[in-house]
Amino acid sequence: MGSVHRSLITAARRFRLRTTGLLVAVLAFVLPLTATPSAADHRPVRASPADHRPVRASPAGQVPVRGSAYMGMGVLTHDGWSGTPGRARATLTEGVDVASYQGSVAWSTLWGSGVKWAYSKATEGTSYRNPSFAQQYGGSYDIGMIRGAYHFATPDTASGATQADYFVDHGGGWSADGKTLPGALDMEWNPYGDACYGKSQSGLVSWIRDFLNRYRARTGRDAVIYTATSWWTTCTGNYGGFAATNPLWIARYASDAGTLPAGWSHYTMWQYTSTGRTVGDHDAFRGAPQDLRALAIG
């Protein structure tokens, strides 16, 4: 009898062990399915800058390579994102801006989606030329868009006049063909160091004036100024002296263009997102396609 009793006890213990193991396995499977979602699970899904743009700095915090800057590089970091424009907008004409990191751009796709104009980065400082410029600048033109070129300014490396010459000599010129927009000067946060390029507010205004005067002397056109109100206010003291001659291209990723820099009563162009279709950076021209053509003609 004693041996039978011990056998029954041993069998019972083995049964409990097997059922306990089964219960643990079931719980391990069920709990992840029923756990309370975190706050991140309820956030609206939207593309991040990384979906369209290169990483600005290495994991070690090193500054990016000279030449890798692009229009709007610092907007999200400094001004953030607060929505995109609704469909019920004033008459606006869709455009895009591109740089080397986008490589060969699908212009036919963009044209089919309603994009009518484009700016391509041509130069930066006095030593960088966009290796994809020919396809980007020429491809947009060939598909039927009105196109333009832009220069990423680095006021800490050379004078405004010197950089304007470099820009004009390497794709930033203008022609009265009705399909070429005046060149754009990209003035924004310095991705390589001090946000204002180590210059005083008056020093930066002088540098910008130097560039604009030289560009006009070389091309006969007043360049477009691309900037963000926060940068312009901080680094130029919210200078308003260029508004009478130079069209404003404002950068703000929000449902409206917001407060403009001093002097300008309206923007001519607005970079409103960095996560648009196909290339990321999408822009709106304030006016109809015929108004855009009028700007191109001059």
C-alpha positions in Angstrom: 0.0 0.0 0.0 2.8 2.4 0.8 4.4 2.0 -2.6 1.0 2.6 -4.3 0.4 5.7 -2.2 3.9 7.1 -3.1 3.2 6.4 -6.8 0.0 8.3 -6.7 1.7 11.3 -5.0 4.4 11.4 -7.6 1.9 11.2 -10.5 0.0 14.1 -9.0 3.1 16.2 -8.7 4.0 15.6 -12.3 0.5 16.5 -13.4 0.7 19.8 -11.5 4.1 20.6 -13.1 2.7 20.0 -16.6 -0.4 22.1 -16.0 1.6 24.9 -14.5 4.0 25.0 -17.5 1.0 25.0 -19.8 -0.6 27.9 -17.9 2.7 29.9 -18.1 2.9 29.4 -21.9 -0.7 30.5 -22.4 -0.2 33.6 -20.3 3.0 34.5 -22.2 1.0 34.4 -25.4 -2.1 36.3 -24.2 -0.7 39.1 -22.1 1.0 41.0 -25.0 -2.3 40.9 -26.8 -4.2 42.4 -23.9 -1.6 44.8 -22.5 -2.7 48.5 -22.3 -1.2 50.4 -25.3 1.3 53.1 -24.6 0.6 56.8 -25.4 2.7 56.4 -28.6 0.2 53.8 -29.9 -2.4 56.6 -30.1 -0.4 59.2 -31.8 -1.4 60.2 -35.3 0.7 58.4 -37.9 2.7 60.8 -40.1 6.0 60.4 -41.9 9.1 61.6 -40.2 11.8 63.7 -41.8 13.9 60.5 -41.9 11.5 59.1 -44.5 12.7 61.6 -47.0 15.9 63.2 -45.7 19.4 62.1 -44.8 20.6 62.0 -41.2 22.0 65.4 -40.3 24.7 64.2 -37.9 26.4 60.9 -37.0 25.4 59.1 -33.8 28.6 60.6 -32.2 27.1 64.1 -32.7 29.5 65.1 -35.5 28.5 67.9 -37.8 27.4 66.9 -41.3 29.7 66.9 -44.3 30.1 70.3 -46.0 27.8 70.4 -49.0 25.2 68.1 -47.6 22.9 70.9 -46.5 19.5 71.4 -48.1 16.6 73.8 -48.1 14.6 73.5 -44.8 17.3 71.4 -43.1 16.8 73.1 -39.7 13.1 73.9 -39.8 11.8 70.8 -37.9 14.6 71.0 -35.3 14.0 74.7 -34.5 10.4 75.4 -35.4 8.8 71.9 -35.3 5.7 70.7 -37.1 2.1 71.7 -36.4 0.1 70.3 -39.3 -0.3 70.8 -43.0 -2.6 73.2 -44.9 -6.2 72.1 -45.5 -7.7 71.7 -48.9 -9.8 74.9 -48.7 -7.0 77.3 -49.5 -6.6 80.4 -51.6 -5.3 80.0 -55.1 -2.0 78.2 -54.8 0.2 76.4 -57.3 2.0 73.3 -56.1 5.8 73.0 -56.3 8.7 71.1 -54.8 12.3 71.7 -53.9 15.1 69.1 -54.2 18.7 68.5 -53.5 21.4 65.9 -54.1 20.1 63.4 -51.6 17.0 62.8 -53.7 19.1 61.7 -56.6 17.2 61.1 -59.8 13.8 62.6 -59.3 10.6 61.0 -60.7 9.4 64.2 -62.5 6.7 62.5 -64.5 5.1 61.2 -61.2 5.3 64.7 -59.7 3.8 66.3 -62.8 1.0 63.8 -62.8 0.2 64.6 -59.2 -0.2 68.3 -60.0 3.2 69.8 -59.3 3.9 72.7 -61.7 7.2 74.2 -60.5 10.4 73.1 -58.9 13.7 74.4 -57.4 16.8 72.4 -57.4 19.9 73.0 -55.2 22.7 74.1 -57.5 25.5 75.2 -55.1 26.7 75.7 -51.6 29.4 78.1 -50.5 32.1 78.2 -53.1 33.1 74.6 -53.3 30.0 72.4 -53.7 28.0 71.6 -56.8 25.0 69.3 -56.7 26.0 66.2 -58.7 22.3 65.5 -59.5 21.6 69.1 -60.7 21.5 68.3 -64.4 18.8 65.6 -64.0 16.9 67.7 -61.5 17.0 71.1 -63.1 16.7 69.8 -66.7 14.3 67.0 -65.9 11.7 69.4 -64.3 12.0 71.7 -67.3 11.6 68.8 -69.8 8.4 67.5 -68.2 6.8 71.0 -68.5 7.5 72.6 -65.1 8.7 76.1 -64.5 12.0 75.6 -62.7 14.6 77.5 -60.7 17.9 76.9 -58.9 18.9 77.7 -55.3 22.1 78.4 -53.4 22.6 77.3 -49.8 24.4 80.2 -48.2 27.4 79.7 -45.9 28.3 83.3 -44.9 31.2 82.0 -42.7 33.2 80.7 -45.7 33.2 83.5 -48.3 31.7 86.9 -49.1 28.2 87.3 -50.5 29.4 88.5 -53.9 31.8 85.6 -54.2 29.1 83.1 -53.5 26.7 84.8 -55.9 29.3 84.5 -58.7 29.8 80.9 -57.9 26.0 80.3 -58.0 25.5 82.0 -61.3 28.5 80.3 -62.8 27.2 76.8 -61.9 23.5 76.7 -62.7 22.0 79.7 -60.8 21.6 82.0 -63.8 18.3 83.2 -65.3 16.9 83.3 -68.9 13.8 85.1 -70.2 12.2 81.9 -71.6 9.1 82.0 -69.4 10.1 78.7 -67.7 13.1 79.8 -65.6 12.5 81.4 -62.2 15.0 83.8 -60.6 17.6 82.1 -58.3 16.8 81.6 -54.6 19.1 82.4 -51.7 18.6 79.9 -48.9 19.2 81.7 -45.6 18.6 79.5 -42.6 20.3 77.8 -39.6 23.9 76.9 -40.1 24.1 73.0 -39.9 27.8 73.1 -39.4 28.1 75.4 -36.4 26.8 78.6 -35.0 23.2 79.2 -36.1 24.0 82.7 -37.4 27.4 81.8 -39.0 29.3 83.7 -36.3 28.1 87.0 -37.6 26.3 89.9 -36.0 22.8 90.8 -37.1 24.2 93.8 -39.1 27.0 91.7 -40.5 24.5 89.1 -41.8 22.4 91.8 -43.4 25.4 93.2 -45.1 26.4 89.7 -46.3 22.9 89.1 -47.8 22.9 92.5 -49.4 26.3 91.8 -51.0 24.9 88.5 -52.5 21.7 90.1 -53.7 23.3 93.0 -55.3 25.8 90.8 -57.1 23.2 88.4 -58.3 21.1 91.3 -59.8 24.2 92.7 -61.5 24.9 89.3 -63.1 21.4 88.3 -64.1 19.2 91.4 -64.1 16.8 89.7 -61.7 16.2 90.1 -57.9 16.8 86.8 -56.2 14.1 85.1 -54.1 14.9 84.9 -50.3 14.1 81.6 -48.6 14.0 81.8 -44.8 12.1 81.0 -41.6 10.7 83.9 -39.6 12.4 82.7 -36.4 15.8 82.5 -38.0 15.4 85.8 -39.7 14.4 87.5 -36.5 17.2 86.1 -34.5 20.0 86.4 -37.0 19.2 89.6 -38.9 17.2 91.5 -36.2 14.1 91.0 -38.3 15.5 93.3 -41.0 12.8 94.5 -43.4 14.8 96.3 -46.1 14.7 93.6 -48.7 10.9 93.2 -48.9 10.5 95.9 -51.6 12.6 94.1 -54.2 13.0 90.4 -53.2 10.2 87.8 -53.2 9.8 85.9 -50.0 9.9 82.1 -49.7 8.8 81.3 -46.2 9.5 78.0 -44.4 6.9 76.8 -41.9 5.5 73.3 -41.5 2.0 74.2 -40.3 -1.6 74.8 -41.4 -0.7 78.4 -42.4 2.4 80.4 -43.1 2.2 82.3 -39.8 3.9 85.6 -39.0 6.2 86.8 -41.8 9.5 88.6 -41.4 9.3 92.4 -41.2 8.6 94.3 -44.4 6.8 91.5 -46.3 3.0 91.7 -46.4 2.7 88.4 -48.1 4.8 85.4 -49.2 5.5 84.5 -52.8 6.3 80.9 -52.0 5.7 78.7 -48.9 7.5 75.5 -48.0 4.8 73.9 -46.0 6.0 70.3 -45.4 9.0 68.1 -45.5 7.0 64.8 -45.9 5.1 65.3 -49.1 4.7 62.7 -51.8 7.7 61.5 -53.9 10.3 63.9 -52.8 9.4 65.2 -49.3 9.6 69.0 -49.6 6.5 70.5 -51.0 5.8 74.2 -51.6 2.9 76.5 -52.6 3.2 79.4 -54.9 0.8 82.2 -54.0 -1.1 82.5 -57.2 -2.3 80.7 -60.3 0.1 79.1 -62.9 -0.1 82.2 -65.1 1.1 84.3 -62.1 4.0 81.9 -61.7 4.9 82.3 -65.4 4.8 86.1 -64.9 7.4 85.8 -62.2 9.5 83.7 -64.5 9.3 86.2 -67.3 10.2 89.0 -64.9 
